[in-house]
Amino acid sequence: MAYHGRRFTRWSGSPFHTVLRILTFLILVAFVWWRVQRYLHNRRLRRQGIEIPEQKGPRAVTLLAGLMLAVYGGYMLWHLFGTVSQGP
């Protein structure tokens, strides 16, 4: 990273960047929590002898990846058009 006359810290940046980082962390934690809960529930059902139907539709990780791509892709486009509109 380039030095711009001030001390660089890992979490420096605009408040929007901080909110985006926190939101990403919360989404990942919620996703892991949901997957663990689902795994434990399915394990309990299997132990009771109940057959678990095969999941149809997109997988959860596919939905999460799409959500993350949409959020960060939108941010990158917003940043690009904001930089271009300001000019050189």
MMTF fields as JSON, N, C-alpha, C and O atoms, coordinates in Angstrom:
{
  "mmtfVersion": "1.0.0",
  "mmtfProducer": "UNKNOWN",
  "numBonds": 351,
  "numAtoms": 352,
  "numGroups": 88,
  "numChains": 1,
  "numModels": 1,
  "chainsPerModel": [1],
  "groupsPerChain": [88],
  "chainIdList": ["A"],
  "bondAtomList": [4, 2, 8, 6, 12, 10, 16, 14, 20, 18, 24, 22, 28, 26, 32, 30, 36, 34, 40, 38, 44, 42, 48, 46, 52, 50, 56, 54, 60, 58, 64, 62, 68, 66, 72, 70, 76, 74, 80, 78, 84, 82, 88, 86, 92, 90, 96, 94, 100, 98, 104, 102, 108, 106, 112, 110, 116, 114, 120, 118, 124, 122, 128, 126, 132, 130, 136, 134, 140, 138, 144, 142, 148, 146, 152, 150, 156, 154, 160, 158, 164, 162, 168, 166, 172, 170, 176, 174, 180, 178, 184, 182, 188, 186, 192, 190, 196, 194, 200, 198, 204, 202, 208, 206, 212, 210, 216, 214, 220, 218, 224, 222, 228, 226, 232, 230, 236, 234, 240, 238, 244, 242, 248, 246, 252, 250, 256, 254, 260, 258, 264, 262, 268, 266, 272, 270, 276, 274, 280, 278, 284, 282, 288, 286, 292, 290, 296, 294, 300, 298, 304, 302, 308, 306, 312, 310, 316, 314, 320, 318, 324, 322, 328, 326, 332, 330, 336, 334, 340, 338, 344, 342, 348, 346],
  "bondOrderList": [1, 1, 1, 1, 1, 1, 1, 1, 1, 1, 1, 1, 1, 1, 1, 1, 1, 1, 1, 1, 1, 1, 1, 1, 1, 1, 1, 1, 1, 1, 1, 1, 1, 1, 1, 1, 1, 1, 1, 1, 1, 1, 1, 1, 1, 1, 1, 1, 1, 1, 1, 1, 1, 1, 1, 1, 1, 1, 1, 1, 1, 1, 1, 1, 1, 1, 1, 1, 1, 1, 1, 1, 1, 1, 1, 1, 1, 1, 1, 1, 1, 1, 1, 1, 1, 1, 1],
  "groupList": [{"groupName": "MET", "atomNameList": ["N", "CA", "C", "O"], "elementList": ["N", "C", "C", "O"], "formalChargeList": [0, 0, 0, 0], "bondAtomList": [1, 0, 2, 1, 3, 2], "bondOrderList": [1, 1, 2], "singleLetterCode": "M", "chemCompType": "L-PEPTIDE LINKING"}, {"groupName": "ALA", "atomNameList": ["N", "CA", "C", "O"], "elementList": ["N", "C", "C", "O"], "formalChargeList": [0, 0, 0, 0], "bondAtomList": [1, 0, 2, 1, 3, 2], "bondOrderList": [1, 1, 2], "singleLetterCode": "A", "chemCompType": "L-PEPTIDE LINKING"}, {"groupName": "TYR", "atomNameList": ["N", "CA", "C", "O"], "elementList": ["N", "C", "C", "O"], "formalChargeList": [0, 0, 0, 0], "bondAtomList": [1, 0, 2, 1, 3, 2], "bondOrderList": [1, 1, 2], "singleLetterCode": "Y", "chemCompType": "L-PEPTIDE LINKING"}, {"groupName": "HIS", "atomNameList": ["N", "CA", "C", "O"], "elementList": ["N", "C", "C", "O"], "formalChargeList": [0, 0, 0, 0], "bondAtomList": [1, 0, 2, 1, 3, 2], "bondOrderList": [1, 1, 2], "singleLetterCode": "H", "chemCompType": "L-PEPTIDE LINKING"}, {"groupName": "GLY", "atomNameList": ["N", "CA", "C", "O"], "elementList": ["N", "C", "C", "O"], "formalChargeList": [0, 0, 0, 0], "bondAtomList": [1, 0, 2, 1, 3, 2], "bondOrderList": [1, 1, 2], "singleLetterCode": "G", "chemCompType": "PEPTIDE LINKING"}, {"groupName": "ARG", "atomNameList": ["N", "CA", "C", "O"], "elementList": ["N", "C", "C", "O"], "formalChargeList": [0, 0, 0, 0], "bondAtomList": [1, 0, 2, 1, 3, 2], "bondOrderList": [1, 1, 2], "singleLetterCode": "R", "chemCompType": "L-PEPTIDE LINKING"}, {"groupName": "PHE", "atomNameList": ["N", "CA", "C", "O"], "elementList": ["N", "C", "C", "O"], "formalChargeList": [0, 0, 0, 0], "bondAtomList": [1, 0, 2, 1, 3, 2], "bondOrderList": [1, 1, 2], "singleLetterCode": "F", "chemCompType": "L-PEPTIDE LINKING"}, {"groupName": "THR", "atomNameList": ["N", "CA", "C", "O"], "elementList": ["N", "C", "C", "O"], "formalChargeList": [0, 0, 0, 0], "bondAtomList": [1, 0, 2, 1, 3, 2], "bondOrderList": [1, 1, 2], "singleLetterCode": "T", "chemCompType": "L-PEPTIDE LINKING"}, {"groupName": "TRP", "atomNameList": ["N", "CA", "C", "O"], "elementList": ["N", "C", "C", "O"], "formalChargeList": [0, 0, 0, 0], "bondAtomList": [1, 0, 2, 1, 3, 2], "bondOrderList": [1, 1, 2], "singleLetterCode": "W", "chemCompType": "L-PEPTIDE LINKING"}, {"groupName": "SER", "atomNameList": ["N", "CA", "C", "O"], "elementList": ["N", "C", "C", "O"], "formalChargeList": [0, 0, 0, 0], "bondAtomList": [1, 0, 2, 1, 3, 2], "bondOrderList": [1, 1, 2], "singleLetterCode": "S", "chemCompType": "L-PEPTIDE LINKING"}, {"groupName": "PRO", "atomNameList": ["N", "CA", "C", "O"], "elementList": ["N", "C", "C", "O"], "formalChargeList": [0, 0, 0, 0], "bondAtomList": [1, 0, 2, 1, 3, 2], "bondOrderList": [1, 1, 2], "singleLetterCode": "P", "chemCompType": "L-PEPTIDE LINKING"}, {"groupName": "VAL", "atomNameList": ["N", "CA", "C", "O"], "elementList": ["N", "C", "C", "O"], "formalChargeList": [0, 0, 0, 0], "bondAtomList": [1, 0, 2, 1, 3, 2], "bondOrderList": [1, 1, 2], "singleLetterCode": "V", "chemCompType": "L-PEPTIDE LINKING"}, {"groupName": "LEU", "atomNameList": ["N", "CA", "C", "O"], "elementList": ["N", "C", "C", "O"], "formalChargeList": [0, 0, 0, 0], "bondAtomList": [1, 0, 2, 1, 3, 2], "bondOrderList": [1, 1, 2], "singleLetterCode": "L", "chemCompType": "L-PEPTIDE LINKING"}, {"groupName": "ILE", "atomNameList": ["N", "CA", "C", "O"], "elementList": ["N", "C", "C", "O"], "formalChargeList": [0, 0, 0, 0], "bondAtomList": [1, 0, 2, 1, 3, 2], "bondOrderList": [1, 1, 2], "singleLetterCode": "I", "chemCompType": "L-PEPTIDE LINKING"}, {"groupName": "GLN", "atomNameList": ["N", "CA", "C", "O"], "elementList": ["N", "C", "C", "O"], "formalChargeList": [0, 0, 0, 0], "bondAtomList": [1, 0, 2, 1, 3, 2], "bondOrderList": [1, 1, 2], "singleLetterCode": "Q", "chemCompType": "L-PEPTIDE LINKING"}, {"groupName": "ASN", "atomNameList": ["N", "CA", "C", "O"], "elementList": ["N", "C", "C", "O"], "formalChargeList": [0, 0, 0, 0], "bondAtomList": [1, 0, 2, 1, 3, 2], "bondOrderList": [1, 1, 2], "singleLetterCode": "N", "chemCompType": "L-PEPTIDE LINKING"}, {"groupName": "GLU", "atomNameList": ["N", "CA", "C", "O"], "elementList": ["N", "C", "C", "O"], "formalChargeList": [0, 0, 0, 0], "bondAtomList": [1, 0, 2, 1, 3, 2], "bondOrderList": [1, 1, 2], "singleLetterCode": "E", "chemCompType": "L-PEPTIDE LINKING"}, {"groupName": "LYS", "atomNameList": ["N", "CA", "C", "O"], "elementList": ["N", "C", "C", "O"], "formalChargeList": [0, 0, 0, 0], "bondAtomList": [1, 0, 2, 1, 3, 2], "bondOrderList": [1, 1, 2], "singleLetterCode": "K", "chemCompType": "L-PEPTIDE LINKING"}],
  "groupTypeList": [0, 1, 2, 3, 4, 5, 5, 6, 7, 5, 8, 9, 4, 9, 10, 6, 3, 7, 11, 12, 5, 13, 12, 7, 6, 12, 13, 12, 11, 1, 6, 11, 8, 8, 5, 11, 14, 5, 2, 12, 3, 15, 5, 5, 12, 5, 5, 14, 4, 13, 16, 13, 10, 16, 14, 17, 4, 10, 5, 1, 11, 7, 12, 12, 1, 4, 12, 0, 12, 1, 11, 2, 4, 4, 2, 0, 12, 8, 3, 12, 6, 4, 7, 11, 9, 14, 4, 10],
  "groupIdList": [1, 2, 3, 4, 5, 6, 7, 8, 9, 10, 11, 12, 13, 14, 15, 16, 17, 18, 19, 20, 21, 22, 23, 24, 25, 26, 27, 28, 29, 30, 31, 32, 33, 34, 35, 36, 37, 38, 39, 40, 41, 42, 43, 44, 45, 46, 47, 48, 49, 50, 51, 52, 53, 54, 55, 56, 57, 58, 59, 60, 61, 62, 63, 64, 65, 66, 67, 68, 69, 70, 71, 72, 73, 74, 75, 76, 77, 78, 79, 80, 81, 82, 83, 84, 85, 86, 87, 88],
  "secStructList": [7, 7, 7, 7, 1, 1, 7, 7, 7, 6, 6, 7, 1, 7, 2, 2, 2, 2, 2, 2, 2, 2, 2, 2, 2, 2, 2, 2, 2, 2, 2, 2, 2, 2, 2, 2, 2, 2, 2, 2, 2, 2, 2, 2, 2, 2, 2, 6, 6, 7, 7, 7, 7, 7, 7, 7, 1, 1, 7, 2, 2, 2, 2, 2, 2, 2, 2, 2, 2, 2, 2, 2, 2, 2, 2, 2, 2, 2, 2, 2, 2, 2, 2, 2, 2, 2, 7, 7],
  "xCoordList": [0.837, 0.0, 0.886, 1.962, 0.438, 1.188, 1.011, -0.03, 2.025, 1.965, 1.571, 2.214, 0.515, -0.004, 0.124, -0.741, 1.189, 1.441, 0.769, 0.903, 0.069, -0.5, -0.269, -0.025, -0.349, -0.101, -1.234, -2.411, -0.862, -1.875, -2.262, -1.407, -3.551, -4.041, -4.99, -5.56, -5.148, -5.965, -7.408, -8.039, -7.942, -9.363, -9.604, -10.699, -8.605, -8.827, -9.703, -9.761, -10.36, -11.242, -12.498, -12.633, -13.391, -14.626, -15.546, -15.378, -16.505, -17.473, -18.243, -18.649, -18.442, -19.121, -18.34, -18.933, -17.012, -16.179, -16.306, -16.383, -16.328, -16.458, -17.798, -17.864, -18.861, -20.188, -20.206, -20.788, -19.583, -19.537, -18.777, -19.191, -17.692, -16.931, -17.75, -17.78, -18.407, -19.211, -20.377, -20.681, -21.028, -22.144, -21.685, -22.374, -20.544, -20.005, -19.72, -20.053, -19.114, -18.816, -20.097, -20.163, -21.114, -22.372, -23.067, -23.633, -23.027, -23.633, -22.919, -23.57, -21.593, -20.846, -21.107, -21.252, -21.167, -21.454, -22.862, -23.063, -23.836, -25.208, -25.292, -26.011, -24.564, -24.568, -23.984, -24.566, -22.858, -22.244, -23.177, -23.351, -23.774, -24.706, -25.89, -26.282, -26.452, -27.581, -27.204, -27.976, -26.003, -25.565, -25.327, -25.666, -24.752, -24.527, -25.865, -26.035, -26.816, -28.13, -28.809, -29.405, -28.729, -29.349, -28.689, -29.369, -27.365, -26.646, -27.07, -27.336, -27.138, -27.534, -28.976, -29.283, -29.852, -31.248, -31.352, -32.065, -30.641, -30.662, -30.05, -30.527, -29.017, -28.403, -29.375, -29.45, -30.117, -31.109, -32.214, -32.656, -32.662, -33.684, -33.178, -33.904, -31.933, -31.358, -31.249, -31.485, -30.891, -30.77, -32.125, -32.199, -33.203, -34.553, -35.092, -36.169, -34.368, -34.787, -35.677, -36.26, -35.791, -36.607, -35.742, -34.634, -36.266, -35.5, -35.608, -36.689, -34.488, -34.424, -34.546, -33.742, -35.548, -35.69, -34.532, -33.979, -34.18, -33.098, -33.536, -34.661, -32.639, -32.95, -33.016, -32.151, -34.057, -34.206, -33.954, -34.141, -33.536, -33.259, -31.796, -30.979, -31.475, -30.062, -29.573, -30.331, -28.296, -27.697, -27.497, -27.426, -27.409, -27.28, -25.998, -25.999, -24.918, -23.659, -23.732, -23.07, -24.53, -24.714, -25.446, -25.091, -26.472, -27.199, -26.3, -26.348, -25.478, -24.562, -23.555, -23.283, -23.002, -22.034, -22.684, -22.073, -23.911, -24.622, -24.869, -24.721, -25.245, -25.466, -24.178, -24.185, -23.079, -21.804, -21.341, -20.823, -21.526, -21.17, -22.011, -21.501, -23.289, -24.163, -23.757, -23.703, -23.475, -23.102, -21.783, -21.696, -20.751, -19.437, -19.382, -18.692, -20.094, -20.166, -20.857, -20.418, -21.935, -22.626, -21.743, -21.742, -20.991, -20.079, -19.003, -18.678, -18.456, -17.398, -17.936, -17.267, -19.137, -19.733, -20.014, -19.772, -20.524, -20.797, -19.502, -19.472, -18.437, -17.148, -16.591, -16.06, -16.71, -16.213, -16.929, -16.284, -18.258, -19.0, -18.83, -18.897, -18.615, -18.339, -16.993, -16.853, -16.003, -14.669, -14.664, -14.034, -15.348, -15.382, -16.135, -15.733, -17.214, -18.008, -17.264, -17.571, -16.295, -15.53, -14.493, -14.08, -14.087, -13.091, -11.673, -11.467, -10.686, -9.265, -8.81, -7.652],
  "yCoordList": [-1.178, 0.0, 1.247, 1.259, 2.24, 3.484, 4.285, 4.224, 5.018, 5.868, 7.265, 7.847, 7.807, 9.109, 10.145, 11.007, 10.059, 11.081, 10.842, 11.665, 9.763, 9.439, 7.97, 7.183, 7.624, 6.239, 5.358, 5.651, 4.275, 3.36, 2.374, 1.752, 2.244, 1.197, 0.326, 0.759, -0.872, -1.821, -1.368, -1.603, -0.74, -0.387, 1.063, 1.584, 1.715, 3.096, 3.138, 2.171, 4.224, 4.36, 5.103, 5.559, 5.213, 5.947, 5.108, 3.893, 5.759, 5.008, 3.977, 2.938, 4.265, 3.313, 2.011, 0.933, 2.1, 0.898, 0.09, -1.138, 0.781, 0.096, -0.615, -1.755, 0.038, -0.584, -1.793, -2.822, -1.686, -2.802, -3.986, -5.133, -3.726, -4.806, -5.472, -6.698, -4.674, -5.228, -6.03, -7.115, -5.505, -6.207, -7.543, -8.553, -7.552, -8.793, -9.798, -10.976, -9.347, -10.237, -10.812, -12.008, -9.977, -10.451, -11.453, -12.44, -11.205, -12.134, -13.483, -14.527, -13.469, -14.723, -15.476, -16.698, -14.767, -15.413, -16.002, -17.123, -15.263, -15.767, -16.996, -17.945, -16.983, -18.128, -19.352, -20.433, -19.218, -20.354, -20.863, -22.073, -19.967, -20.362, -21.142, -22.177, -20.65, -21.311, -22.704, -23.649, -22.843, -24.149, -25.134, -26.311, -24.667, -25.546, -26.004, -27.184, -25.082, -25.448, -26.461, -27.424, -26.262, -27.183, -28.554, -29.578, -28.573, -29.841, -30.599, -31.799, -29.922, -30.581, -31.083, -32.163, -30.311, -30.727, -31.978, -32.92, -31.989, -33.157, -34.377, -35.496, -34.17, -35.284, -35.878, -37.097, -35.012, -35.475, -36.267, -37.296, -35.792, -36.513, -37.88, -38.871, -37.931, -39.204, -40.191, -41.386, -39.69, -40.55, -41.147, -42.27, -40.376, -40.855, -41.764, -42.34, -41.906, -42.787, -42.114, -42.788, -40.805, -40.069, -39.743, -39.222, -40.059, -39.784, -38.305, -37.718, -37.72, -36.298, -36.172, -36.749, -35.42, -35.279, -34.472, -33.585, -34.798, -34.078, -32.643, -32.396, -31.718, -30.306, -30.003, -30.411, -29.283, -28.879, -27.388, -26.65, -26.955, -25.544, -25.231, -26.132, -23.949, -23.562, -23.859, -23.791, -24.187, -24.461, -23.148, -22.074, -23.265, -22.075, -21.305, -20.074, -22.013, -21.33, -20.571, -19.546, -21.069, -20.368, -19.05, -18.023, -19.087, -17.862, -16.855, -15.657, -17.356, -16.462, -15.837, -14.639, -16.638, -16.114, -15.061, -14.033, -15.309, -14.332, -13.04, -11.953, -13.154, -11.965, -11.163, -9.939, -11.847, -11.152, -10.5, -9.383, -11.191, -10.596, -9.361, -8.36, -9.433, -8.285, -7.091, -5.961, -7.334, -6.239, -5.609, -4.39, -6.437, -5.877, -5.376, -4.396, -6.028, -5.534, -4.182, -3.28, -4.044, -2.757, -1.679, -0.543, -2.029, -1.056, -0.637, 0.546, -1.604, -1.269, -0.373, 0.575, -0.668, 0.188, 1.586, 2.581, 1.66, 2.959, 3.758, 4.953, 3.098, 3.754, 4.181, 5.284, 3.316, 3.647, 4.835, 5.763, 4.836, 5.953, 7.233, 8.333, 7.1, 8.277, 8.891, 10.114, 8.056, 8.535, 9.138, 10.172, 8.516, 9.008, 10.331, 11.225, 10.468, 11.697, 12.899, 14.042, 12.66, 13.742, 14.307, 15.462, 13.473, 13.927, 13.753, 13.272, 14.144, 13.957, 14.902, 14.855],
  "zCoordList": [0.0, 0.0, 0.0, 0.598, -0.647, -0.732, 0.55, 1.205, 0.88, 2.056, 1.614, 0.741, 2.214, 1.807, 2.916, 3.071, 3.673, 4.672, 6.019, 6.925, 6.164, 7.465, 7.728, 6.814, 8.976, 9.347, 8.832, 9.044, 8.153, 7.623, 8.711, 9.342, 8.915, 9.798, 9.003, 8.001, 9.446, 8.704, 8.594, 7.564, 9.598, 9.607, 9.233, 9.446, 8.682, 8.286, 7.041, 6.282, 6.841, 5.691, 6.096, 7.231, 5.17, 5.432, 6.32, 6.43, 6.941, 7.743, 6.909, 7.428, 5.623, 4.763, 4.645, 4.653, 4.537, 4.478, 5.759, 5.725, 6.878, 8.156, 8.248, 8.71, 7.816, 7.837, 6.908, 7.25, 5.748, 4.81, 5.404, 5.232, 6.086, 6.725, 7.83, 7.929, 8.65, 9.741, 9.179, 9.674, 8.152, 7.525, 6.937, 7.081, 6.287, 5.732, 6.835, 6.704, 7.912, 9.032, 9.625, 9.906, 9.82, 10.386, 9.459, 9.928, 8.158, 7.204, 7.254, 7.244, 7.309, 7.371, 8.667, 8.651, 9.788, 11.07, 11.064, 11.532, 10.541, 10.474, 9.573, 9.885, 8.458, 7.554, 8.236, 8.147, 8.908, 9.603, 10.699, 10.845, 11.462, 12.526, 11.939, 12.48, 10.844, 10.216, 9.727, 9.895, 9.114, 8.62, 9.762, 9.642, 10.863, 12.011, 12.583, 12.889, 12.729, 13.252, 12.335, 12.818, 11.041, 10.084, 10.142, 10.08, 10.259, 10.357, 11.606, 11.538, 12.736, 13.98, 13.906, 14.409, 13.287, 13.136, 12.263, 12.61, 11.131, 10.245, 10.929, 10.743, 11.703, 12.427, 13.441, 13.6, 14.123, 15.098, 14.397, 14.908, 13.228, 12.476, 12.005, 12.078, 11.524, 11.087, 12.234, 12.057, 13.415, 14.587, 14.974, 15.472, 14.737, 15.039, 13.946, 14.103, 12.842, 11.764, 10.739, 9.89, 10.802, 9.843, 8.626, 8.755, 7.451, 6.227, 5.884, 5.939, 5.535, 5.201, 3.693, 2.96, 3.209, 1.752, 1.164, 1.815, -0.078, -0.748, -1.031, -1.466, -0.78, -0.984, -2.475, -3.25, -2.857, -4.254, -4.356, -3.389, -5.513, -5.713, -5.463, -5.269, -5.47, -5.294, -3.876, -2.909, -3.784, -2.475, -1.728, -2.326, -0.411, 0.431, 0.133, 0.134, -0.119, -0.388, -1.717, -1.881, -2.662, -3.934, -3.706, -4.285, -2.856, -2.538, -1.818, -2.097, -0.886, -0.165, -1.12, -1.04, -2.023, -2.991, -3.883, -4.173, -4.317, -5.135, -4.382, -4.94, -3.117, -2.289, -2.124, -2.257, -1.837, -1.652, -2.963, -2.953, -4.077, -5.371, -5.661, -6.164, -5.347, -5.59, -4.719, -5.205, -3.449, -2.542, -2.966, -3.12, -3.154, -3.492, -4.929, -5.212, -5.84, -7.215, -7.268, -7.982, -6.514, -6.443, -5.857, -6.331, -4.827, -4.224, -5.229, -5.338, -5.955, -6.911, -8.027, -8.436, -8.519, -9.548, -9.009, -9.693, -7.787, -7.16, -7.028, -7.32, -6.588, -6.431, -7.798, -7.933, -8.805, -10.144, -10.72, -11.208, -10.68, -11.26, -10.436, -10.984, -9.148, -8.32, -8.654, -8.667, -8.923, -9.278, -10.678, -10.9, -11.614, -12.989, -13.067, -13.813, -12.314, -12.385, -11.777, -12.118, -10.887, -10.285, -11.247, -11.136, -12.183, -13.157, -12.648, -11.534, -13.46, -13.075, -12.005, -11.591]
}
